[in-house]
Amino acid sequence: MRIRDSGKVSEDEFTRLVEPLLGRGAAYAYSILRSREDAEDALQEAVIKAYVNSEQYLPCYSFKAWLFAILRNSCMDLLRKRKPIRTMDVNDPSLSLAAKDNHANLERKNQIEWALGKIPPEHREILELKYFAELSYKEIAETLGIPEGTVMSRLYAARLKMAEILGKEIK
C-alpha cells in the first residue's frame, strides 16, 4: 500500500484494495445484521472509516483482516442502535443464498440460519468470518485479535455444533 505525504493511502490504491472485498464484505455484514439495507449501510460506513483512517493500517497485517475488523465494529454499532430486533422474512427477495423460485435452497438456507442462531456467538462469528467473509485463519485471528490456534479450535467446535444441530456428520 503506497502512502501519500499526508499519511493516507492514495484514492486509487485504496480502491484497488477495497473493490475485490466488497461482495464478501456485504455477505459478512448481512450474516450479522440480517438486513440488506443495514448491511449496505455498515459496509459503506466501514469503507469510509477505513479510508479516513488509512494511516492507521499497518502493512505487516492483512488489509482484508483490517477492513473486516472495521466492518465488524460497524455492524456491532448498528446492532446496538437497534431498538427492536428484526426477524428475517423468508420471503425477502434480497436473500442472496437462495433463488426465489428454488424452494429447496431456501429451505436449506433457513435451516442454516436457524442453526447459526443456536450456537454461541463466538462460534457463530468464526463461521461467518470463514464462510461469508472467506477470511483465512490468520485473517480471522487478526480481525478478532485472538491467536490462530483459538480460531482453529473455535471453528472446529462450531462445525461440530452445527453438525449436531443439523443432525449431519461433517465430512
N, C-alpha and C positions, 0 to 999 in steps of 0.2 A: 504494500500500500504506500503510495507516494504521498508525502505530507507537504502541503504548501508552507510558505513562510509563517503564516498565522498559526500553524499547528494543526489546521484542519485538512482533511482529505479533499482533493480536488473533486468537483462535482462529477466529472467523467469517470474517475476511478471509483468513486462511491457507487455510482450507477452500475458500473461493471461488476462490482462485488455483490450488490443487493439484488439485481434483477433475477439471477438464477434461483434465489432463495424465496421469492415472493409466493410461489404456489405452495411450497411446503410450509411456509410461514402462515398462510391463510388456513391451510388444513390443520395445523397445530393450534392456532387460535380458535378455530371452530370447535376442535375437540375439547377445549377447555370451556368455552363460552356457550356453545350450543345455539348460537345465533349468528347467522351470516352477517348481518349488519354490524353487530358488536365485534365480530372477528375482523371485519374490514376496518372498523374504527381503531381497534387495538393495533393492527398491523401498520396502519398509516401513522399512528402516534409513535410506534416503536421505530419506524424508519426515520421519522423526523428527529426523534431524540438521538438516534444513532448518528445522524449526520451532524446535528448541532454539537454533539459531544464526541465527535470522531477523534479529537486529540487525546481522548482517554483510552482509546483502543491500543493494546499492546500487541505488536506484530508477532510476538512469540506464542500467542494463543490463536486459536481458530476464530476467524472473523464470523463464521457461521454460528459458533457457540456463543460468541459475544452478542451478536444480533438476537439470537433466540433467548438469551438471558434478559435482554431488554424487552423483548416481546412477551415473555412470561410475566415480567413485572407489570407491563401494560395490561395484560389480561387480568391479573390479580387485582389491579387498581379498579378495573371495570366491575369485577365481581363484588368488590367491597362497596362500590357505589350503588349497586342494585338494591332496590327495596324488596320487591317480591322476586322469588326465584322463578325463573322461566322454566317451563317444561317444554320438551321437544314435541313438535307437532309432526307426527309420522307422515302427514300429507303435505308437508312443507316442500315446495318444488326446489328449494335450494339445497336439499340433501345431495351432497356430491358423490357419495359412495354407492348410491343405488339409483338406477334408472327408474323413472316414474312408472313405466309400464312393466317393470320386472319385479313381480311380487316376491320371488324367492330371494333376490338380492336385498330388497327392502326388509324382508323378514330377518335375514341374517344380520344386516346392519343393526336392526333394532335389538337383536339378541346380544350382539357385541356391546352396544352402548349400555344395555341393561346390566350386563356382566361387569363392564368398567365401573358402573356406579356402585357395585357391590364390593369392590376391593378397596383396601386402604389408599388414601390419597397419594402417599409416597410411591406406591406401586403403580397406580394409575398414571401418575406423572411420568414415570420411567417409560411405560408403554407408549404414551402419547409422544414423548420426545423421540423414541426409537422408530415408531411406525408411522406417525403422522408427520413429524418433522424430519425423519430419516437422518438423525444425528448418529454419529459413531459413538462408541463407548467413551472415548476420550472427550468428545464434544459434549456429551451429556454430563460427564464429570465436571467439565469446565463451566457449563451452564448452571449447574446446581451447586457448584462449589463443594463437591464430595469426591472421595477417592474413586478411581476407576474400578477397583475391586468391589466397592459398595454398589456401584452401578450394576456390575455383573450379577452380584448376589440378589439385588432387588429385582432385576429383570428376570432372573431365574425364578424367584419366588412369585413374581407377578404372573409369569406364564403358567406356573403350576396352579395358582389360584384361579386364573381364567379358565384353564382346562377343567378344573374341578367344578367350577360354577357352570360351565357349558356342558359338562358331562362327556368330555372327549379327552383322549390321550394326546400329548404333544409328541410329534414325530420329528 
